[in-house]
């Protein structure tokens, strides 16, 4: 085996799609955002709490965390 080849499947984890790794897929995120727009305040907070751990993208995670914080502690 050449030295460049990964030694195990875990070394290929960065190549796996988000759904395989337990993160939300693009389709799930699109559906989630549509549901979020139509949900009431308390439902919106619950939806965000359930989805946040599944968001891989740092920028989207930060934006959704900000939305959750605004629902929980409105200024």
Legacy VTK file of the C-alpha trace (Angstrom):
# vtk DataFile Version 3.0
C-alpha trace
ASCII
DATASET POLYDATA
POINTS 75 float
0.000 0.000 0.000
1.443 3.413 -0.965
2.238 5.809 1.868
-0.332 8.343 0.557
-3.279 5.939 0.843
-5.489 6.245 3.929
-4.874 3.486 6.444
-8.542 3.058 7.349
-12.034 4.193 6.332
-11.955 6.801 9.119
-9.193 8.550 7.202
-11.719 9.079 4.410
-14.335 10.671 6.659
-13.689 14.119 5.177
-14.829 12.760 1.800
-18.160 11.365 3.058
-21.351 13.311 2.490
-22.933 15.170 5.392
-25.863 12.760 5.751
-23.552 9.783 6.123
-21.655 11.573 8.872
-24.848 12.411 10.788
-25.130 16.017 9.650
-28.183 17.469 7.928
-28.139 17.237 4.147
-28.740 20.269 1.952
-32.282 19.028 1.284
-32.978 18.645 5.013
-31.700 22.162 5.676
-33.873 23.658 2.919
-36.947 21.860 4.319
-35.996 22.895 7.863
-35.669 26.579 6.924
-39.083 26.496 5.225
-40.622 24.883 8.325
-38.848 27.381 10.558
-40.388 30.321 8.714
-43.916 29.017 9.298
-43.465 27.879 12.922
-44.635 29.808 15.976
-42.117 31.168 18.500
-42.016 28.180 20.844
-42.055 25.713 17.943
-39.262 27.683 16.297
-37.076 27.337 19.388
-37.701 23.577 19.533
-36.926 23.168 15.824
-33.685 25.102 16.229
-32.603 23.120 19.288
-33.117 19.840 17.424
-31.401 20.947 14.216
-28.378 22.867 15.535
-26.320 19.770 16.451
-26.794 18.514 12.886
-25.530 21.687 11.167
-21.987 21.270 9.899
-21.465 24.683 8.293
-20.020 27.106 10.871
-21.605 30.221 9.371
-25.086 28.684 9.197
-24.681 27.286 12.720
-23.767 30.732 14.039
-26.736 32.342 12.266
-29.194 29.770 13.598
-27.700 30.047 17.099
-28.283 33.803 16.947
-31.904 33.187 15.937
-32.359 30.815 18.863
-30.812 33.286 21.299
-33.198 35.993 20.049
-36.179 33.713 20.690
-35.001 32.652 24.137
-33.867 36.074 25.334
-35.526 38.804 23.249
-34.029 42.245 23.787
LINES 1 76
75 0 1 2 3 4 5 6 7 8 9 10 11 12 13 14 15 16 17 18 19 20 21 22 23 24 25 26 27 28 29 30 31 32 33 34 35 36 37 38 39 40 41 42 43 44 45 46 47 48 49 50 51 52 53 54 55 56 57 58 59 60 61 62 63 64 65 66 67 68 69 70 71 72 73 74
